[in-house]
Amino acid sequence: MSSDAIEWVDLARNQAGASLAAKAEELRKEYPWRTTFARLLGVHNEERAWRLGSKGERKVGATLAKLPHEWRVVHSIEVGERGADIDHLVIGPGGVFTLNTKNHPGKNLWVAERAFMVNGQKTDYLKASTFEARRAERILSAACGLPVTVRPVIVIAAGRLDVRAQPADVNVVDRLFLRRWLSMQDASLATDTVETIFGAARRSTTWCA
């Protein structure tokens, strides 16, 4: 059967942060009193993490909506069957990018060539973002029938960011400078290539592997 004949969902209709918002809502429905008291007391719990994550993704989504018309964006892409997802996939003249949003209001974020720390605590953000981009690269290359290079980006939606040095394989960008940063990337993709990659990326069936 042709892949065109297989039913698929158009991911281009996804709203930024929708996946995390749904997870937060599930927890509120399952534990209404617990989540209400946690919010009133300022307790950090799983529901709060999903809620803040969704808020950060919505902020980034609003920024991406202001990109020039030649850019294409897909939000909240579920990959495989183990709960992995891509916050934002951006495709345009400057290339293809997986954007991993981090929303840490009131916290200090410190970045160096091989480290990403939040309030002095090490994270796996750099490793996870690189893995996400390489996986997207393999999937899109197979779906498009041409080599697709995907660059990982961590976008900071809130928090105090101190970038001592950009990591070798991941770009860390403040949301306020994201649109400018993307527009400054050297042109590497023709319009028809952008549309080919976007056509594959928007199909839910592309990401089932």
Disulfide bonds with the S-S distance in Angstrom:
none
